[in-house]
Amino acid sequence: MIRFVVIGHRAVTTGDFKLDDISGGAGRLDVLVRCVNSAFFLSHSIRTNVELFLVLTGGSDAPKTVRFAGSELKYLNPDERSTSSLIRNALLKKVGSEEIRSSPGVYISRRSFSDMIEQLRGMPIIYLKEDGTDARDFAFPDNAVIVLGDDRDLTEEEEAAVMKCGPSKISLGPLSLHADHCIIVAHNEMDRQRGT
């Protein structure tokens, strides 16, 4: 199982946004929606061995985490509007301290970024950062947790929470990439190493 944790620094935590305005009115939710598609879609199928945690920290009801579980996913289509709709439907649920299911393979909770890192702490953590070790010189472990920011870097506090877990700091190349592209490149590196 490969897990991605992506923090959406401005992504709204209420479901009152318009699906036609996910880049503005929803706090750059478009970046996270692209991450969903990059995490799961192959040419003619989806990756069932992937979980994606979108940690939303914007708006008045923050934080919330939307979890996508590839082995259970239904109704996920490659267009941004329908993926945004899955996230919005999750955000419309009344959520307490426990994670609840919004639709098959989509879950919502009140977990913060530090909560998520602490929950996943026993697994090998990989922090994607431009100044890390080159991914081509790194053996990706099974059951890895890959942590990255949205269109903004992690804050000092967020980075400190990750660094407390003793992560491998990995670079995917010499240039900064979009978050969704980082997920695709990381998948490609792991696919190549595993010969899949």
Backbone as numpy.savetxt, mean C-alpha at the origin, in Angstrom:
# Nx Ny Nz CAx CAy CAz Cx Cy Cz
3.80 -14.90 0.78 2.94 -13.72 0.78 3.83 -12.48 0.78
3.52 -11.55 -0.09 4.19 -10.26 -0.13 3.19 -9.21 0.33
3.63 -8.35 1.21 2.76 -7.29 1.72 3.38 -5.94 1.41
2.56 -5.03 0.93 2.97 -3.65 0.70 2.22 -2.75 1.67
2.94 -1.81 2.27 2.33 -0.80 3.13 2.62 0.55 2.50
1.57 1.25 2.09 1.71 2.55 1.45 0.97 3.58 2.29
1.66 4.64 2.66 1.01 5.68 3.46 0.53 6.81 2.55
-0.74 7.14 2.67 -1.33 8.25 1.93 -1.43 9.46 2.84
-0.47 10.35 2.74 -0.37 11.45 3.70 -1.56 12.40 3.67
-2.16 12.61 2.50 -3.29 13.52 2.40 -4.60 12.81 2.07
-4.54 11.51 1.83 -5.73 10.78 1.40 -6.82 10.86 2.47
-8.01 11.26 2.04 -9.11 11.48 2.99 -9.56 10.18 3.62
-10.12 10.30 4.81 -10.56 9.13 5.55 -12.07 9.06 5.69
-12.77 9.93 4.98 -14.23 9.86 4.91 -14.60 9.53 3.47
-15.76 8.98 3.29 -16.17 8.56 1.96 -17.00 9.60 1.22
-16.88 10.87 1.58 -17.74 11.89 0.99 -17.11 12.60 -0.21
-16.13 11.96 -0.85 -15.50 12.57 -2.02 -16.19 12.09 -3.30
-16.01 12.84 -4.38 -16.57 12.48 -5.67 -15.58 11.59 -6.43
-16.09 10.57 -7.06 -15.23 9.65 -7.81 -14.57 10.32 -9.00
-15.11 11.47 -9.41 -14.51 12.21 -10.52 -13.38 13.14 -10.06
-13.11 13.18 -8.76 -12.12 14.12 -8.25 -11.23 13.45 -7.21
-10.66 12.31 -7.54 -9.85 11.59 -6.55 -8.45 12.18 -6.40
-8.02 13.00 -7.35 -6.68 13.59 -7.20 -6.72 14.88 -6.40
-7.84 15.56 -6.37 -7.95 16.81 -5.62 -8.78 16.66 -4.37
-10.06 16.43 -4.55 -11.00 16.37 -3.43 -10.79 15.21 -2.48
-10.09 14.17 -2.94 -9.86 13.01 -2.08 -8.42 12.96 -1.57
-7.67 14.06 -1.74 -6.33 14.14 -1.17 -5.30 13.24 -1.83
-5.26 13.25 -3.14 -4.32 12.43 -3.93 -4.56 10.93 -3.74
-5.83 10.59 -3.59 -6.20 9.17 -3.54 -5.82 8.47 -4.84
-5.70 9.22 -5.93 -5.33 8.64 -7.22 -4.00 7.90 -7.14
-3.07 8.41 -6.34 -1.77 7.75 -6.18 -1.96 6.37 -5.57
-2.82 6.29 -4.56 -3.05 5.02 -3.87 -3.83 4.04 -4.74
-4.77 4.56 -5.51 -5.54 3.71 -6.42 -4.61 3.03 -7.44
-3.66 3.79 -7.95 -2.69 3.21 -8.89 -1.83 2.15 -8.20
-1.55 2.35 -6.92 -0.80 1.35 -6.16 -1.58 0.04 -6.04
-2.89 0.15 -5.86 -3.72 -1.06 -5.80 -3.59 -1.83 -7.11
-3.77 -1.13 -8.22 -3.69 -1.81 -9.52 -2.31 -2.41 -9.75
-1.26 -1.70 -9.39 0.10 -2.21 -9.59 0.40 -3.41 -8.69
-0.17 -3.43 -7.50 0.08 -4.52 -6.57 -0.54 -5.83 -7.03
-1.68 -5.76 -7.70 -2.44 -6.98 -7.96 -2.52 -7.43 -9.41
-2.58 -6.52 -10.36 -2.92 -6.93 -11.72 -1.73 -7.48 -12.51
-1.97 -8.62 -13.12 -1.11 -9.17 -14.16 -1.87 -9.02 -15.47
-1.30 -9.49 -16.57 -1.95 -9.30 -17.86 -3.35 -9.92 -17.91
-3.48 -11.16 -17.42 -4.79 -11.83 -17.51 -5.23 -12.44 -16.19
-4.68 -11.95 -15.09 -5.09 -12.46 -13.78 -4.64 -11.48 -12.70
-4.83 -11.86 -11.45 -4.34 -11.03 -10.36 -3.43 -11.87 -9.48
-2.58 -11.16 -8.75 -1.67 -11.82 -7.82 -2.44 -12.14 -6.54
-2.58 -13.42 -6.25 -3.34 -13.82 -5.07 -2.47 -13.89 -3.82
-1.15 -13.83 -4.00 -0.23 -13.94 -2.86 0.23 -12.57 -2.36
-0.62 -11.55 -2.53 -0.27 -10.18 -2.16 -1.34 -9.60 -1.24
-0.87 -8.84 -0.25 -1.75 -7.99 0.55 -1.22 -6.57 0.43
-2.13 -5.62 0.38 -1.77 -4.22 0.30 -2.50 -3.46 1.40
-1.73 -2.70 2.17 -2.28 -1.88 3.24 -2.14 -0.42 2.82
-3.24 0.27 2.67 -3.24 1.71 2.38 -3.56 2.43 3.68
-2.58 3.13 4.22 -2.76 3.85 5.48 -3.10 5.30 5.13
-4.33 5.68 5.40 -4.83 7.01 5.04 -4.75 7.92 6.26
-4.06 9.05 6.09 -3.84 9.92 7.25 -4.37 11.33 7.06
-5.16 11.57 6.03 -5.69 12.91 5.79 -7.13 13.03 6.25
-7.57 14.24 6.42 -8.97 14.48 6.74 -9.28 14.39 8.22
-10.55 14.53 8.51 -11.00 14.68 9.90 -11.18 13.38 10.65
-11.15 12.25 9.95 -11.43 10.97 10.61 -10.21 10.04 10.57
-9.02 10.62 10.49 -7.78 9.84 10.38 -7.37 9.30 11.75
-6.60 8.20 11.75 -6.17 7.42 10.59 -7.13 6.27 10.32
-7.05 5.76 9.10 -7.74 4.53 8.73 -6.84 3.74 7.79
-6.95 2.43 7.84 -6.19 1.58 6.94 -7.15 0.70 6.16
-6.99 0.72 4.84 -7.77 -0.15 3.96 -6.83 -1.27 3.52
-7.23 -2.51 3.80 -6.42 -3.68 3.44 -7.06 -4.42 2.28
-6.27 -4.70 1.25 -6.70 -5.51 0.13 -6.01 -6.86 0.22
-6.77 -7.94 0.22 -6.23 -9.30 0.30 -6.44 -9.99 -1.05
-5.36 -10.22 -1.76 -5.44 -10.76 -3.12 -6.13 -12.10 -3.22
-5.99 -12.95 -2.20 -6.60 -14.28 -2.26 -8.11 -14.25 -2.16
-8.68 -13.12 -1.73 -10.13 -13.02 -1.55 -10.79 -12.01 -2.48
-9.99 -11.25 -3.21 -10.53 -10.11 -3.96 -11.56 -10.49 -5.00
-12.64 -9.73 -5.01 -13.64 -9.76 -6.06 -13.99 -8.32 -6.38
-14.50 -8.09 -7.55 -14.97 -6.77 -7.98 -13.84 -5.76 -8.18
-12.58 -6.22 -8.23 -11.48 -5.30 -8.51 -11.27 -5.28 -10.02
-11.40 -4.10 -10.59 -11.21 -3.91 -12.02 -10.05 -2.94 -12.23
-9.43 -2.95 -13.42 -8.23 -2.13 -13.61 -8.46 -0.63 -13.76
-9.72 -0.19 -13.83 -9.93 1.25 -13.98 -9.92 1.93 -12.61
-9.43 3.15 -12.57 -9.26 3.87 -11.31 -10.59 4.18 -10.62
-11.62 4.41 -11.40 -12.91 4.78 -10.81 -13.48 3.64 -9.96
-13.45 2.41 -10.48 -14.04 1.31 -9.71 -13.19 0.97 -8.49
-11.86 1.12 -8.60 -11.01 0.90 -7.43 -11.28 1.98 -6.38
-11.44 3.22 -6.82 -11.79 4.31 -5.90 -13.11 4.03 -5.21
-14.03 3.43 -5.93 -15.33 3.11 -5.37 -15.20 2.06 -4.26
-14.32 1.07 -4.46 -14.09 0.06 -3.41 -13.54 0.71 -2.15
-12.61 1.65 -2.33 -12.03 2.35 -1.18 -13.08 3.23 -0.51
-13.85 3.95 -1.32 -14.89 4.83 -0.75 -15.91 4.01 0.02
-16.34 2.87 -0.52 -17.31 2.03 0.18 -16.76 1.56 1.52
-15.46 1.26 1.57 -14.84 0.87 2.84 -14.86 2.03 3.82
-14.53 3.22 3.34 -14.48 4.40 4.21 -15.85 4.79 4.75
-16.91 4.40 4.06 -18.27 4.72 4.51 -18.73 3.82 5.65
-18.00 2.73 5.91 -18.36 1.82 7.00 -18.04 2.46 8.34
-18.89 2.19 9.33 -18.59 2.63 10.69 -17.59 1.64 11.26
-16.41 2.15 11.60 -15.35 1.26 12.03 -14.91 1.62 13.44
-14.75 0.58 14.25 -14.25 0.76 15.61 -12.82 0.26 15.71
-12.52 -0.42 16.80 -11.15 -0.87 17.00 -10.81 -2.13 16.19
-11.81 -2.87 15.77 -11.57 -4.11 15.02 -11.70 -3.88 13.51
-10.94 -4.63 12.76 -11.03 -4.58 11.30 -12.35 -5.20 10.86
-13.01 -4.57 9.87 -14.24 -5.14 9.33 -14.13 -5.27 7.81
-14.91 -6.19 7.26 -14.89 -6.41 5.83 -15.88 -5.47 5.15
-15.41 -4.84 4.10 -16.26 -3.95 3.31 -16.84 -4.67 2.11
-16.01 -5.42 1.42 -16.42 -6.25 0.29 -15.41 -7.38 0.21
-15.64 -8.41 -0.61 -14.70 -9.54 -0.63 -13.27 -9.09 -0.91
-12.40 -9.33 0.07 -10.99 -8.98 -0.06 -10.64 -7.56 0.32
-11.61 -6.77 0.77 -11.34 -5.37 1.16 -11.79 -5.17 2.61
-10.87 -4.68 3.44 -11.12 -4.53 4.87 -10.74 -3.11 5.30
-11.37 -2.66 6.37 -11.11 -1.31 6.88 -10.88 -1.40 8.40
-9.95 -0.59 8.89 -9.69 -0.53 10.32 -9.24 0.87 10.69
-9.11 1.12 11.98 -8.63 2.41 12.48 -7.13 2.39 12.73
-6.42 1.45 12.19 -4.99 1.34 12.46 -4.20 2.48 11.83
-3.25 2.97 12.59 -2.35 4.02 12.11 -1.14 3.38 11.43
-0.26 4.21 10.89 0.95 3.71 10.26 1.82 2.97 11.28
2.01 3.55 12.46 2.83 2.87 13.47 2.17 1.58 13.95
0.83 1.56 14.03 0.11 0.32 14.36 0.42 -0.78 13.35
0.38 -0.41 12.05 0.62 -1.39 10.99 2.05 -1.92 11.05
3.01 -1.02 11.23 4.40 -1.45 11.30 4.61 -2.38 12.49
4.01 -2.03 13.61 4.13 -2.88 14.80 3.49 -4.24 14.57
2.33 -4.26 13.91 1.63 -5.52 13.64 2.46 -6.44 12.74
3.19 -5.87 11.80 3.95 -6.65 10.83 5.42 -6.82 11.23
5.77 -6.40 12.41 7.15 -6.32 12.85 7.93 -7.63 12.77
7.33 -8.76 12.99 8.06 -10.04 12.99 8.47 -10.52 11.61
8.01 -9.86 10.57 8.32 -10.24 9.20 9.49 -9.40 8.69
10.18 -9.87 7.63 11.26 -9.05 7.07 10.72 -7.78 6.44
11.18 -6.63 6.93 10.69 -5.33 6.45 11.69 -4.77 5.45
11.16 -4.31 4.33 11.97 -3.66 3.31 11.44 -2.23 3.15
12.33 -1.28 3.32 11.97 0.14 3.21 12.53 0.63 1.88
11.65 1.00 0.96 12.10 1.50 -0.34 12.53 2.95 -0.20
13.80 3.20 -0.48 14.38 4.53 -0.30 15.50 4.69 -1.33
15.58 5.87 -1.93 16.54 6.09 -3.01 17.98 5.84 -2.60
18.33 6.04 -1.33 19.73 5.87 -0.92 20.02 4.49 -0.34
19.16 3.52 -0.62 19.35 2.17 -0.09 20.24 1.32 -0.97
20.39 0.06 -0.58 21.14 -0.93 -1.36 20.40 -1.20 -2.66
21.15 -1.36 -3.73 20.54 -1.64 -5.04 19.76 -2.95 -4.98
18.52 -2.92 -5.45 17.66 -4.11 -5.43 18.28 -5.27 -6.20
19.12 -4.98 -7.18 19.75 -6.05 -7.97 20.82 -6.79 -7.17
21.24 -6.21 -6.05 22.23 -6.85 -5.18 21.58 -7.38 -3.90
20.28 -7.52 -3.92 19.54 -7.88 -2.70 18.67 -9.10 -2.98
18.70 -10.06 -2.08 17.84 -11.24 -2.19 16.55 -10.97 -1.41
15.47 -10.76 -2.13 14.19 -10.48 -1.48 13.73 -11.71 -0.71
13.44 -11.57 0.58 12.98 -12.72 1.36 11.52 -13.04 1.09
11.15 -14.28 1.38 9.73 -14.64 1.35 9.02 -13.88 2.48
7.75 -13.68 2.32 6.94 -13.01 3.35 7.43 -11.61 3.68
7.96 -10.92 2.69 8.48 -9.57 2.91 7.35 -8.57 3.07
7.63 -7.54 3.85 6.75 -6.38 3.98 7.50 -5.21 3.36
6.94 -4.64 2.31 7.60 -3.55 1.59 6.88 -2.24 1.91
7.63 -1.29 2.44 7.06 -0.02 2.93 7.49 1.11 2.01
6.53 1.96 1.63 6.85 3.12 0.80 5.84 4.24 1.03
6.23 5.44 0.63 5.35 6.59 0.74 4.51 6.74 -0.52
3.66 7.75 -0.52 2.84 8.03 -1.70 3.64 8.96 -2.61
3.15 10.16 -2.86 3.94 11.12 -3.64 4.81 11.99 -2.73
4.85 11.64 -1.46 5.70 12.31 -0.47 6.50 11.25 0.27
7.70 11.61 0.69 8.50 10.71 1.50 7.85 10.52 2.87
8.27 9.47 3.56 7.83 9.29 4.93 8.35 10.45 5.77
7.57 10.86 6.76 8.02 11.89 7.69 9.11 11.31 8.58
9.80 12.16 9.32 10.84 11.68 10.24 10.26 10.70 11.25
9.07 11.00 11.75 8.43 10.12 12.74 8.07 8.77 12.12
7.52 8.78 10.91 7.16 7.54 10.22 8.41 6.72 9.91
9.45 7.40 9.43 10.69 6.70 9.13 11.30 6.09 10.39
11.22 6.79 11.50 11.73 6.27 12.77 11.00 4.99 13.18
9.67 4.95 12.95 8.89 3.75 13.28 9.35 2.56 12.45
9.68 2.81 11.18 10.16 1.74 10.31 11.56 1.31 10.72
12.44 2.28 10.95 13.83 1.98 11.25 13.98 1.22 12.57
13.02 1.39 13.48 13.04 0.65 14.74 12.97 -0.86 14.51
12.41 -1.26 13.36 12.24 -2.68 13.05 13.47 -3.28 12.36
14.51 -2.48 12.17 15.72 -2.98 11.52 15.49 -3.42 10.08
14.90 -2.55 9.26 14.56 -2.96 7.90 15.78 -3.02 6.98
15.61 -3.67 5.85 16.56 -3.55 4.76 16.14 -2.33 3.96
17.06 -1.38 3.77 16.75 -0.18 3.00 17.21 -0.46 1.57
16.25 -0.45 0.62 16.50 -0.89 -0.75 16.14 0.21 -1.74
17.00 0.38 -2.74 16.75 1.31 -3.84 16.40 0.52 -5.09
15.42 0.99 -5.82 15.00 0.31 -7.05 15.68 0.86 -8.29
16.54 1.83 -8.12 17.24 2.38 -9.28 17.76 3.77 -9.00
18.41 4.37 -9.98 19.07 5.65 -9.77 18.14 6.86 -9.77
16.89 6.69 -10.19 15.95 7.81 -10.27 14.76 7.58 -9.35
14.15 8.67 -8.89 12.92 8.55 -8.09 11.77 8.13 -9.00
10.98 7.19 -8.53 9.85 6.67 -9.31 8.55 6.97 -8.58
7.46 6.92 -9.31 6.13 7.01 -8.69 5.92 5.78 -7.82
5.10 5.93 -6.79 4.87 4.83 -5.85 4.35 3.58 -6.56
3.40 3.74 -7.47 2.85 2.58 -8.17 3.90 1.91 -9.05
4.80 2.70 -9.63 5.88 2.13 -10.44 6.86 1.37 -9.56
7.10 1.87 -8.35 7.97 1.15 -7.41 7.42 -0.24 -7.12
6.11 -0.34 -6.96 5.50 -1.64 -6.69 5.71 -2.58 -7.86
5.54 -2.10 -9.07 5.73 -2.94 -10.26 7.19 -3.39 -10.37
8.13 -2.45 -10.17 9.54 -2.80 -10.25 9.91 -3.81 -9.17
9.42 -3.61 -7.95 9.69 -4.56 -6.86 9.14 -5.93 -7.21
7.91 -5.99 -7.72 7.34 -7.27 -8.16 8.23 -7.91 -9.21
8.67 -7.13 -10.18 9.50 -7.66 -11.26 10.80 -8.24 -10.71
11.44 -7.53 -9.80 12.67 -8.05 -9.19 12.41 -9.37 -8.46
11.32 -9.43 -7.70 11.01 -10.66 -6.99 10.63 -11.79 -7.93
9.88 -11.49 -8.97 9.51 -12.50 -9.98 10.76 -13.09 -10.62
11.69 -12.23 -10.98 12.93 -12.67 -11.63 13.76 -13.54 -10.68
13.83 -13.15 -9.42 14.61 -13.93 -8.46 13.98 -15.30 -8.21
12.66 -15.35 -8.25 11.98 -16.61 -7.98 11.76 -17.44 -9.24
12.06 -16.85 -10.40 11.91 -17.58 -11.65 10.46 -17.81 -12.04
9.56 -16.92 -11.57 8.13 -17.10 -11.87 7.75 -16.28 -13.09
